[in-house]
Amino acid sequence: MHRRGFLRGTAVAGSIGVAGCLERLGFEEQSAWSNPPLVENRPDAVYLPAGSEEMKSYGRAGEGEYAVELSYTLPHRFWLVAGDTEQVDVDANDSMHLMLTVWDTETDTVLPVNTSLELLHDGESVDGQFTPWPMLSQRMGFHYGDNIQLPEEGTYTARIQVGPLTVDGRGGFETRFERATTLEIEFEFERSDIHDLEYDLIAEERRGSRDALPLMDHSDHGSHGDEHGDDHDHGGIASPESFGELGHPPTSAGPPIDSLPGERLGTERSADAELTALVSDVDRISDDNQYLVVCKRTPYNDCILPLAALSATISRDGTFVLENKPLRETIDHEFGHHYGLELDALEAGDEITIGVDSPPQVSRHDGYETAFFEFEEVTYSYEK
């Protein structure tokens, strides 16, 4: 269904796209964007939203250690998280929702980094500097994005500054991504490209259920240039040849838990996030001590949940041997994104309690905006 005119008073069964059918059904288009349907009686958990927007790519660029993809979709509602949550509605003048995925091609890992975006049109800056929000959506996972307004159609250059890392780097990330890099992607903005994107409705009886849409496969992520032949300049290094060189962006799903080196203590659910704890004796981290790893991820899609604050308390025979010790947000080539802490040797029977002192400070799209806030402590037993 085209976002310009939602079907009114029509029951929709199943998850379907109804693009191009409005005129045949006799419905009129709205003159401006509007928010998509919002599920009523949403749980304080991850849930299936009312629908899903189609996404397309404007291109990819890479330099040094960084690679970035610039993608777009329909303008849509999201929630900012900074203490209280703030709903950001679609503005009638919004041109699109513009998104950045930043990753490391060496380890094929999505990166939490500082980002800024400047858009140029005819060599002039458009409304100064944009700062894309760190975001979480069910189809894109962790990314950066915002609704933007462009003055007119035409050729634009996205000047994207990425880096440095906002978390500690270990292993294959140690001493890397310490400086910022600026990448450029040229793209052609045509309003028809946005208006022609499909909005797929989910059957009403499934909306609000405890589930999530699947992560998007970036290998199927349509390219603006590929769809329009040679009439549009791919810009940057978004040519098909460079697409092959950079590869497709990875998803923000963490490495499989079963593949992580160490003794798994268990997986607990809190605020509908999955918290998996394991203890590792990896020599490269510590010769004598152990390393506590806590992977904090979404249910269903296993996406990382960055920009949170976690702490650990360890009790032994009823006595605290460690109390409210902060974990360091870290990225590692084996453990992926996690929260970690070096420990003195644990003993059998030790109880490890993890508290979430601050929820993930990432903006949320429909389906995530009610989850990952009210955390209760979770406890694991060390039995080795």
C-alpha positions as CSV (number, residue, x, y, z in Angstrom):
1,M,0.0,0.0,0.0
2,H,1.3,3.5,-0.8
3,R,1.8,5.6,2.3
4,R,0.1,8.6,0.7
5,G,-3.3,7.0,1.3
6,F,-4.1,4.3,3.8
7,L,-7.1,2.1,3.0
8,R,-10.0,3.3,5.2
9,G,-12.7,1.0,6.5
10,T,-11.2,-2.1,4.8
11,A,-10.3,-5.3,6.7
12,V,-7.0,-6.7,5.7
13,A,-6.2,-10.3,6.2
14,G,-2.6,-11.5,6.3
15,S,0.6,-9.4,5.7
16,I,0.0,-7.9,2.2
17,G,1.2,-5.1,0.0
18,V,-1.5,-3.3,-1.8
19,A,0.5,-0.8,-3.8
20,G,-1.2,0.6,-6.9
21,C,-4.7,-0.5,-5.9
22,L,-6.0,2.7,-4.4
23,E,-7.5,4.1,-7.7
24,R,-9.0,0.8,-8.5
25,L,-10.7,0.6,-5.2
26,G,-11.9,4.2,-5.4
27,F,-9.9,5.7,-2.5
28,E,-8.5,9.1,-2.6
29,E,-4.9,10.0,-1.7
30,Q,-4.0,12.3,1.1
31,S,-2.1,15.4,0.1
32,A,0.6,14.9,2.8
33,W,2.3,12.1,4.8
34,S,0.6,10.7,7.8
35,N,1.6,8.4,10.6
36,P,1.0,4.7,10.0
37,P,-1.6,2.9,12.2
38,L,-0.4,2.5,15.8
39,V,-1.3,-0.7,17.6
40,E,-3.7,-0.3,20.4
41,N,-3.1,-1.9,23.9
42,R,0.6,-2.5,23.2
43,P,2.4,-4.7,25.6
44,D,5.4,-3.5,27.6
45,A,7.5,-5.8,25.4
46,V,8.5,-6.3,21.8
47,Y,5.4,-6.7,19.6
48,L,4.4,-6.9,15.9
49,P,3.6,-3.4,14.6
50,A,0.8,-2.6,12.2
51,G,2.9,-2.8,9.1
52,S,6.3,-2.5,7.5
53,E,7.8,0.0,5.0
54,E,9.8,-0.9,2.0
55,M,13.5,0.4,2.0
56,K,15.9,1.2,-0.7
57,S,19.6,2.1,-0.9
58,Y,21.2,5.2,-2.3
59,G,24.6,3.6,-2.3
60,R,27.6,2.7,-0.2
61,A,31.1,4.1,0.4
62,G,34.2,3.0,2.2
63,E,37.5,4.4,3.2
64,G,40.1,3.0,5.5
65,E,38.5,1.1,8.3
66,Y,34.9,2.3,7.7
67,A,32.1,1.4,5.4
68,V,28.7,3.0,5.3
69,E,25.4,2.5,3.4
70,L,22.9,5.3,2.9
71,S,19.4,4.1,2.6
72,Y,15.9,5.6,2.7
73,T,12.3,4.8,3.3
74,L,9.0,6.5,3.9
75,P,9.0,9.2,6.6
76,H,7.7,7.5,9.8
77,R,7.1,7.9,13.5
78,F,9.7,7.1,16.1
79,W,10.4,7.7,19.7
80,L,13.4,9.5,21.2
81,V,14.9,8.1,24.4
82,A,16.7,10.6,26.7
83,G,15.3,10.1,30.2
84,D,11.7,10.2,29.2
85,T,10.5,9.1,25.8
86,E,9.4,11.6,23.2
87,Q,7.3,10.6,20.2
88,V,8.4,12.2,16.9
89,D,5.5,12.3,14.4
90,V,5.7,12.6,10.7
91,D,5.7,16.2,9.4
92,A,3.8,17.0,6.2
93,N,7.1,18.5,4.8
94,D,9.3,15.5,5.5
95,S,10.9,14.2,2.3
96,M,12.0,10.8,3.6
97,H,13.4,8.8,6.5
98,L,17.2,8.7,5.8
99,M,19.3,5.9,7.4
100,L,23.0,5.1,7.9
101,T,24.5,1.6,8.5
102,V,28.2,1.8,9.5
103,W,30.2,-1.4,9.6
104,D,33.7,-2.9,9.6
105,T,34.3,-4.9,6.4
106,E,37.2,-6.9,8.0
107,T,35.0,-8.5,10.7
108,D,31.6,-7.9,9.1
109,T,30.4,-6.1,12.2
110,V,28.0,-3.2,12.6
111,L,29.7,-0.4,14.5
112,P,28.4,1.9,17.3
113,V,30.2,5.1,16.4
114,N,29.7,8.9,16.4
115,T,28.0,10.0,13.2
116,S,27.1,13.3,11.6
117,L,25.6,14.1,8.2
118,E,25.8,17.1,6.0
119,L,23.7,17.3,2.8
120,L,24.9,19.3,-0.1
121,H,22.8,20.5,-3.1
122,D,24.5,22.4,-5.9
123,G,27.5,22.7,-3.7
124,E,25.6,24.4,-0.9
125,S,24.8,22.9,2.5
126,V,21.2,22.1,3.1
127,D,20.0,23.4,6.4
128,G,23.3,23.0,8.0
129,Q,24.4,19.8,9.9
130,F,22.2,16.7,10.6
131,T,22.9,14.4,13.5
132,P,21.2,11.1,12.8
133,W,19.8,9.4,15.9
134,P,21.1,6.0,17.0
135,M,18.0,3.9,16.3
136,L,16.5,0.4,16.7
137,S,13.9,-1.0,14.3
138,Q,12.7,-4.5,13.7
139,R,13.7,-4.6,10.0
140,M,17.0,-2.6,10.2
141,G,18.1,-3.5,13.7
142,F,20.6,-1.0,15.1
143,H,21.3,1.9,12.7
144,Y,21.3,5.7,12.5
145,G,18.5,7.8,11.0
146,D,16.1,10.6,11.0
147,N,13.2,12.1,9.0
148,I,14.6,14.9,6.8
149,Q,13.3,17.7,4.6
150,L,14.9,18.5,1.3
151,P,14.1,21.8,-0.6
152,E,13.6,20.3,-4.0
153,E,14.3,17.3,-6.3
154,G,17.8,16.9,-7.8
155,T,21.3,15.7,-7.1
156,Y,22.6,15.7,-3.6
157,T,25.8,14.7,-1.9
158,A,25.7,13.1,1.6
159,R,28.9,14.0,3.4
160,I,29.0,11.5,6.2
161,Q,31.4,11.7,9.2
162,V,31.8,8.4,11.0
163,G,33.9,7.5,14.1
164,P,35.4,7.1,16.4
165,L,33.9,4.1,18.3
166,T,31.7,5.0,21.2
167,V,32.6,1.8,23.0
168,D,35.8,0.1,24.1
169,G,37.5,-2.0,21.4
170,R,39.2,-5.3,22.2
171,G,40.8,-8.1,20.1
172,G,40.4,-7.3,16.5
173,F,39.0,-3.8,17.3
174,E,41.8,-2.7,19.7
175,T,43.6,0.4,18.5
176,R,41.2,0.6,15.5
177,F,38.4,3.1,14.7
178,E,40.0,5.7,17.0
179,R,39.6,8.6,14.5
180,A,36.8,9.9,12.4
181,T,36.5,9.6,8.6
182,T,34.4,11.5,6.2
183,L,32.7,9.6,3.3
184,E,30.6,10.9,0.5
185,I,27.7,9.4,-1.4
186,E,26.0,11.2,-4.3
187,F,22.3,10.4,-4.9
188,E,19.4,11.6,-6.9
189,F,16.3,12.6,-4.9
190,E,13.0,12.2,-6.7
191,R,9.7,12.4,-4.8
192,S,8.2,9.6,-6.8
193,D,10.9,7.2,-5.5
194,I,9.6,7.8,-2.0
195,H,5.9,7.8,-2.9
196,D,6.3,4.5,-4.8
197,L,7.7,2.6,-1.8
198,E,5.2,0.0,-0.5
199,Y,3.7,-0.2,3.0
200,D,2.7,-3.7,3.9
201,L,0.0,-4.1,6.4
202,I,0.0,-6.9,9.0
203,A,-3.2,-8.7,9.6
204,E,-5.1,-7.0,12.5
205,E,-5.3,-10.2,14.6
206,R,-1.5,-10.5,14.6
207,R,-0.8,-6.8,15.5
208,G,0.5,-6.4,19.0
209,S,1.4,-10.1,19.4
210,R,4.7,-10.9,21.2
211,D,6.8,-11.3,18.1
212,A,9.0,-9.3,15.7
213,L,9.4,-8.7,12.0
214,P,12.4,-10.5,10.5
215,L,15.6,-8.6,10.0
216,M,16.1,-7.3,6.5
217,D,18.5,-9.1,4.2
218,H,20.8,-6.4,2.9
219,S,21.6,-8.6,-0.1
220,D,18.0,-8.0,-1.2
221,H,18.2,-4.3,-0.4
222,G,17.2,-2.6,-3.6
223,S,19.5,0.0,-5.1
224,H,18.2,3.3,-6.4
225,G,20.7,3.3,-9.2
226,D,20.0,-0.3,-10.2
227,E,16.3,0.4,-10.4
228,H,16.7,3.4,-12.6
229,G,19.3,2.2,-15.0
230,D,22.1,4.5,-16.2
231,D,20.1,7.7,-16.1
232,H,21.1,8.3,-12.5
233,D,24.7,8.7,-11.3
234,H,25.4,6.1,-8.6
235,G,27.7,8.6,-6.9
236,G,30.4,8.0,-4.3
237,I,31.4,4.4,-4.7
238,A,27.9,3.1,-5.1
239,S,28.5,1.5,-8.5
240,P,27.8,-2.2,-8.8
241,E,31.6,-2.8,-8.9
242,S,32.1,-1.1,-5.6
243,F,29.1,-2.9,-4.1
244,G,31.0,-6.1,-4.7
245,E,34.2,-4.8,-3.2
246,L,32.5,-3.6,0.0
247,G,30.0,-6.4,0.2
248,H,26.6,-6.0,1.7
249,P,26.1,-4.5,5.1
250,P,25.8,-7.1,7.9
251,T,22.8,-7.1,10.2
252,S,23.2,-6.0,13.8
253,A,22.5,-9.5,15.1
254,G,25.3,-10.5,17.5
255,P,27.4,-13.6,16.9
256,P,25.6,-16.9,17.9
257,I,25.8,-17.3,21.7
258,D,26.9,-21.0,21.2
259,S,29.9,-19.8,19.3
260,L,31.3,-17.5,22.0
261,P,34.4,-18.8,23.9
262,G,33.7,-19.4,27.6
263,E,31.4,-21.1,30.0
264,R,27.8,-20.0,29.5
265,L,26.0,-19.2,32.7
266,G,22.5,-18.8,31.2
267,T,20.1,-16.5,29.4
268,E,17.5,-14.5,31.4
269,R,14.8,-12.2,30.2
270,S,14.3,-8.7,31.7
271,A,12.3,-5.8,30.3
272,D,11.9,-8.3,27.3
273,A,15.6,-8.1,26.5
274,E,17.7,-11.3,26.6
275,L,20.7,-11.1,28.8
276,T,23.2,-13.9,28.4
277,A,26.2,-14.2,30.7
278,L,29.3,-16.2,30.2
279,V,32.7,-16.4,31.9
280,S,35.8,-16.7,29.7
281,D,39.4,-17.5,30.3
282,V,40.7,-16.0,27.0
283,D,44.4,-15.3,27.5
284,R,44.5,-12.2,25.3
285,I,42.2,-10.5,27.8
286,S,43.7,-11.6,31.0
287,D,46.5,-14.0,32.0
288,D,45.3,-14.7,35.5
289,N,41.8,-13.4,35.8
290,Q,38.5,-14.3,34.2
291,Y,36.4,-12.1,31.9
292,L,32.6,-11.7,32.5
293,V,30.7,-11.2,29.3
294,V,27.0,-10.0,29.2
295,C,25.3,-10.0,25.8
296,K,22.2,-7.8,25.9
297,R,20.1,-8.4,22.8
298,T,16.5,-8.2,21.4
299,P,14.4,-11.3,21.5
300,Y,13.5,-13.0,18.2
301,N,16.2,-11.3,16.1
302,D,19.2,-11.3,18.5
303,C,20.1,-7.6,17.7
304,I,22.6,-5.8,19.9
305,L,21.2,-3.3,22.4
306,P,24.0,-0.6,22.8
307,L,24.3,2.5,24.8
308,A,23.1,1.0,28.1
309,A,24.7,0.9,31.5
310,L,25.1,-2.4,33.4
311,S,26.7,-3.4,36.7
312,A,27.6,-6.6,38.4
313,T,27.4,-7.8,42.0
314,I,29.0,-11.1,43.1
315,S,28.1,-12.8,46.4
316,R,29.9,-15.8,47.9
317,D,28.5,-17.7,50.9
318,G,26.2,-14.8,51.7
319,T,28.9,-12.1,51.5
320,F,29.5,-9.6,48.7
321,V,32.9,-10.0,47.1
322,L,32.0,-7.4,44.4
323,E,29.2,-4.9,44.6
324,N,27.6,-2.7,41.8
325,K,30.8,-2.8,39.6
326,P,30.1,-1.2,36.3
327,L,30.6,-3.3,33.1
328,R,32.3,-1.7,30.2
329,E,30.4,-1.5,26.9
330,T,32.8,-3.3,24.5
331,I,33.1,-4.6,21.0
332,D,35.4,-7.6,20.2
333,H,36.0,-9.8,17.1
334,E,34.9,-13.0,19.0
335,F,32.3,-11.7,21.5
336,G,30.8,-9.0,19.3
337,H,29.1,-6.2,21.1
338,H,28.8,-6.9,24.8
339,Y,29.2,-5.5,28.3
340,G,32.4,-6.9,30.0
341,L,34.3,-6.9,33.3
342,E,37.6,-8.5,34.3
343,L,37.2,-10.6,37.5
344,D,39.3,-12.3,40.1
345,A,38.9,-16.0,39.9
346,L,35.3,-17.1,40.6
347,E,34.5,-20.0,42.9
348,A,31.8,-22.7,42.6
349,G,28.6,-21.5,44.0
350,D,29.2,-17.8,43.4
351,E,26.1,-15.8,42.5
352,I,26.5,-13.1,39.8
353,T,23.7,-10.5,39.7
354,I,23.4,-8.2,36.8
355,G,21.6,-4.9,37.0
356,V,20.7,-2.5,34.2
357,D,21.3,1.0,35.6
358,S,20.3,2.8,32.4
359,P,18.2,1.3,29.5
360,P,19.5,1.5,25.9
361,Q,19.7,5.1,24.9
362,V,18.6,4.4,21.3
363,S,15.5,5.8,19.5
364,R,12.8,3.3,18.8
365,H,10.6,2.5,15.9
366,D,7.2,0.8,16.2
367,G,7.4,-2.5,17.9
368,Y,10.3,-1.6,20.2
369,E,9.2,1.6,21.8
370,T,7.5,-0.1,24.8
371,A,10.3,-2.6,25.6
372,F,13.7,-2.4,27.2
373,F,12.9,0.1,29.9
374,E,11.8,-1.4,33.3
375,F,14.6,-3.9,34.0
376,E,14.7,-6.2,37.0
377,E,18.0,-7.7,38.2
378,V,18.9,-11.1,36.9
379,T,21.1,-13.7,38.7
380,Y,23.3,-16.5,37.5
381,S,25.2,-19.2,39.4
382,Y,28.8,-20.1,38.7
383,E,29.2,-23.9,39.1
384,K,32.6,-24.7,37.6
